[in-house]
Amino acid sequence: MSVVMATPDCTPKCCSMRHADEVVAALTRGSEGRLRAFLNTHCHNAATLRDAFGRMALHLAASLGKRALLEWLLESKSADLMVKDKESGWTALHRSVFYGHIHCLMSLIKDKEGLSVLDLTMKDRPAHVVFTKMDPTEVYTWGNNTNFSLGHGNQESRHHTEIVDLFARPGVYVKQVVLCKFHSVFLSQKGQVYTCGHGQGGRLGHGDEQTYLVRILYCI
């Protein structure tokens, strides 16, 4: 099946800088399906042409998070993932990391057999994993930490998950957590109950109304 190129004078040896600029510009817009069609018909070497900054289609696909297009360029167009741009000396892999497109990174990191990190992880995983109540566990909390209600060492709110060091350091494994507006309760695998937070009304169970960082209440 022959493919009619959009530019009649384009040949398999095409090294047109104009074509390269048009390819790079096209990658910033349009769906991945339409971009595949465009790259197939616009130029014989649309997948390998490089603009004045050394960027080719693979670089832009990685930068923009277009994973399906990126994989198509690698598998169908034999794009070279080791090519570096002129601006930063970055490959497509560098660009996927810099712009936070981890899904593209997973497609770019492959071994000599063509297996990605995810492929190897799935290949080496146990056939069946069973977790028991006594397996080591760690506690992570986030949100409003007013009055130490999350168990962290200060009252700053956490916008991202953060491990509760007061359990992690001594190796206390927690199996159940109850978080409330003014306090929290933690039950360890050994039956120890810990509370923290605002103690008004005796809600922490320590016999007073003080605010506490994580403190053991009793053992079941």
C-alpha angles and dihedrals in degrees: 000000000000124000119219109220120221089229111054095204094053113116136183086264094054115147098165113160088203090058090048091053091048092051093049091047092049092053091065093064141033134045121297092247093054091045091055090052091048094050091048094055107026100068139355090234101035091130096052106033115112127207127221090282093052093252122144133183093275092056092053094045090054093045093050098043095244096152099168091052091045092053091047091053091051098044104033103027100033092231113187110242091193095065112116126211120237097234100063105357088247128153123211087267092057090050094050089053095045093051093043098245098144091165088063091045089058090058094048100051106077135149127229090279092055094252118145126215090262092049091053092046092052091044094053099040119111114264091240131010123202121189121203129204090251097056114118111271134184130205123232122181137178140175134059110002099184110150092010091284092152095053097244124136096255138028097252114127117245117226091182133039113279130182117248100238095196088071098033098052098055093036098248109165114209122206102177135029133187116192119195133176096265104018146014135220125208127193117200126211088251092057097259116146119212127186134187139172139054110358101196111139091017092278092150094058097231096120095254140064099245125131110247139194109221108317130172114251103184144313121257 
